[in-house]
Amino acid sequence: MTWRPWIRIEPEDSSNEKVQILYKKARKPLTGKLSDLTQLTSLSPDMSDHLHSLGVAVYRDAGNLSLREKGVAALVTSALVGCVH
């Protein structure tokens, strides 16, 4: 099933240079896809970039954090962005 957002987002072929840079940076290397969060926040590319950087810091670069600490950071991030999962 195709993902269809119910809010306006920047298309993947957007002419907005900031969005193009964001999409190139945030695209998943294995699948080439963008996360839902990146797409849903694409109308504010600076904010979207900060959220992406936070996720990278927590999940990829946070080698000194325990699994529990990573879970807490993910929970706080989810709460801040209004994620209901």
N, C-alpha and C positions, 0 to 999 in steps of 0.2 A: 504494500500500500504506500502511496506517495505521501510524504509529509506535507501538510498544508497548514501554514500558520494562519491564525485568524486575525493577526495584527499585521500592519505593514512592515516589511523588512526590505533591506537592500538586496537586490538580486545579485547572483554570483558574477554577473557580467557588468556590475555597476561601473559608472564612469567616475565615481567619487574616488580620488586617489587614496585617501585614508582608508576607505573600505577595501580597496584592492590590496593594500599593504597588510591590513588586518587579516583578510581572508587567506592571503599567501602564508602568513605567519601561523595562523590558527588551524590550517587544514591538517587533518590527521595523516601522517606519513604513509601508513599502511593502506588506508582505504581511499584517501583523497577527499574525504567528506569533511564538512564543517559540523561542529556540534550545534545542537539546538540552541544552547545559550548564546553562542556567538552570533547565530543568525537572528535570534530574537532581540539582541541588544545592538544590532548592526546600525541602527539609525543614530546611535551615539557611539561612533567608532572608538573614541578615546576611552570611554568607560568600558566598552567591550574589550579593548586591548588590556586594560588594567585587570579585569576579571580573568582574562586568559592567562596573563602573567602570574596572577595569584594561584591559579590552578596548577600551572607549571611548577611554581615554587613549592607547592604543597605535595604534589604527586610525583614529580620527577627529581627535583633538586633538594628535597628535604631529607637527606640521608641521615641526619642526626635525630630526626623525630621518630618516636616509636609509632607502632601501628595505631595505638590508642590516641596519641597526639594528632596523627594524621586524620583519624576519624573525627576528632573534636573540631579540627580546622575545617573539615568538609561540612560538618553540621552547621558551624557558624556561617560559613560561606553560603550554604543553602538557605539558611534563615535570612541572611542579608539580601539575597536576590529573590526571595519569595518562592523558592522551590518547595513543592509539596511532597516530594518523595521521601 
